[in-house]
């Protein structure tokens, strides 16, 4: 009778071991609550958690680095380019963003977004594998355990916040009541700090857990032969029969990641793969001609009408005073043509052939020098990204243009007619549409 009762107690709540304490039927009993019986998967345990952690380690480092590079590409040290309040040390950057190679931002931001999307199934699987830890009792056992729990809370909260807001930004679906740019920067530093602390605390455990079960064993074990890990805080006390092997779980997560990557990556590439980008936020039926590429902000949204555009004059201000140019007068100036990608923070990019006046030539026309830079203002009716500060390198690069034509055609109104800037290797928000005024700023 006592043994049967002890067995039921152990099965329902934990394990019963011989220990000092009040005797019960000849047994000294201690109930160790290890895991609620709702967490019964035989796959949960140190090995699976460690394997998923290892699968995330390098890709997350790449996502972090490319995210910081994206911040640097905005040239946040220049006036008007970064409105993040009280950023202090969080807004540091180490170098001026280069203009060569011209596809640099296309590569870094495309990798940032593509990897982020592909990692969603791995992150969800990792969270599934450690969810019993949310119900650990007691919640804090020591100072070291409290530190681990705190970093875990910040890590999980940080990665969920960054992924959710990032995916909503990709879809241009701003349902949150704050600036994505600002919140994503703050959230990134919370996540980075927690990620570094968590890796330092758990990396030795990760290595020990992986060594306990050779990869060859995992790859050759069938579902029927799949057994729980021998021991560990995540191992179910009353495991259910396996419905999938660890090999099958890895294939499921990996296949989901590959599928998401494949359905996204086309919007960062030119050619037929663009048609496979089912997650692209913009209408893929963009018509025909050179202006048939995505539009983030339409002319109607910006308050730009054809009448305003036709009455437009470019204001060029500098040491020599202010001059005004009609579009016809700009086309009479020396024209240059370059193949340059336009790459947006949402991850999509497209390479086009642009024709227009070199920004460096306009700087000289305004009385500036090769050491001066430009401040660009749009004549759109307010809204974000209506103005931007270009660095000296961006203002003076041979490929930086005030573009008047794309693919030999006049710019469409949605793509910035009568004129827009195109800057090599810069984020799309620096390719200002409907340019109304260029001001030369002395270095």
PETAFEN-V640517 format. One record per pair of residues at least 12 apart in sequence whose C-alpha atoms are under 7 Angstrom apart, sorted by the first residue. I is the first residue (numbers start at 0). J is the second residue. Records with the same first field share a line. If there is no record, write none. Layout:
I: J ; J
//
This chain:
1: 24
10: 237
11: 36
12: 32 ; 35
13: 30 ; 31 ; 32 ; 33 ; 34 ; 236
14: 30 ; 31
15: 28 ; 29 ; 30 ; 31
16: 28 ; 29
33: 232
34: 131 ; 235 ; 236
36: 236 ; 237
38: 131 ; 235
39: 235 ; 237 ; 238 ; 239
40: 235 ; 238 ; 239
41: 226 ; 227 ; 235 ; 238 ; 239 ; 241
42: 227 ; 245
43: 128 ; 233 ; 234
44: 228 ; 231 ; 233 ; 234
45: 208 ; 231 ; 233
46: 208 ; 209 ; 212
48: 125 ; 128 ; 129
49: 205 ; 208 ; 209
50: 209
51: 121 ; 125
58: 114
62: 111 ; 114 ; 115
65: 107 ; 108 ; 111
66: 111
69: 108
71: 92 ; 96
72: 96 ; 425 ; 426
73: 426
74: 95 ; 96
77: 388
78: 388
79: 387 ; 388
80: 387 ; 388
83: 181
98: 392 ; 393 ; 423 ; 424
99: 423 ; 424
100: 424
101: 339 ; 423 ; 424
102: 340 ; 424
103: 424
104: 342 ; 424 ; 425 ; 426
105: 342 ; 348
108: 344 ; 346
109: 267 ; 346
112: 346
113: 260 ; 263 ; 264
116: 259 ; 260
117: 256 ; 257 ; 259 ; 260
118: 256
120: 252 ; 255 ; 256
121: 252
129: 233
131: 233
150: 193 ; 196 ; 197
151: 197
153: 189 ; 190 ; 193
154: 190 ; 193 ; 194
157: 186 ; 189 ; 190
158: 190
160: 186
161: 183 ; 186 ; 187
168: 345
169: 280 ; 345
170: 280
171: 280
217: 245 ; 246
218: 246
221: 244
222: 241 ; 242 ; 243 ; 244
223: 241
225: 241 ; 244
262: 275 ; 276 ; 277 ; 278
263: 276 ; 277 ; 278 ; 279
264: 276
266: 279 ; 347 ; 348
267: 346 ; 347 ; 348 ; 349
268: 348 ; 349
269: 349 ; 350
281: 293
289: 405 ; 406 ; 408
290: 405 ; 410 ; 411
294: 413 ; 414
297: 413
298: 412 ; 413
301: 379 ; 380
302: 379 ; 380
303: 379
308: 416 ; 417
311: 325
312: 324 ; 325
313: 325 ; 435 ; 436
314: 435 ; 436 ; 437
315: 365 ; 436 ; 437 ; 438
316: 365 ; 437 ; 438 ; 439
317: 365 ; 366 ; 367 ; 438 ; 439
318: 365 ; 366 ; 367
319: 365 ; 366
320: 365
326: 417
332: 356
333: 356
334: 354 ; 355 ; 356
335: 354 ; 355 ; 356 ; 357
336: 352 ; 353 ; 354 ; 355
337: 352 ; 353 ; 354 ; 398
338: 350 ; 351 ; 352 ; 353
339: 351 ; 352 ; 423
341: 427
342: 426 ; 427
343: 426 ; 427 ; 428
344: 426 ; 427
351: 405 ; 406
352: 405 ; 406
353: 402 ; 404 ; 405 ; 406
354: 402 ; 403 ; 404 ; 405
355: 400 ; 401 ; 402 ; 403 ; 404
356: 400 ; 401 ; 402
357: 397 ; 399 ; 400 ; 401
358: 394 ; 395 ; 399 ; 400 ; 401
359: 394 ; 395 ; 396
362: 439
367: 439
369: 395
370: 391 ; 442
371: 391 ; 439 ; 440 ; 441 ; 442
372: 389 ; 390 ; 391 ; 394 ; 439 ; 440 ; 441 ; 442
373: 388 ; 389 ; 394 ; 437 ; 438 ; 439 ; 440
374: 387 ; 388 ; 389 ; 437 ; 438 ; 439 ; 440
375: 387 ; 388 ; 436 ; 437 ; 438
376: 434 ; 435 ; 436 ; 437
377: 431 ; 432 ; 433 ; 434 ; 435 ; 436
378: 433 ; 434 ; 435
379: 433
384: 428
387: 429
393: 422
398: 423
399: 421 ; 422 ; 423
400: 420 ; 421 ; 422
401: 418 ; 419 ; 420 ; 421
402: 418 ; 419 ; 420 ; 421
403: 417 ; 418 ; 419
414: 432
415: 432 ; 433
416: 433
417: 433
418: 432 ; 433 ; 434
419: 431 ; 432 ; 433 ; 434
420: 432
//
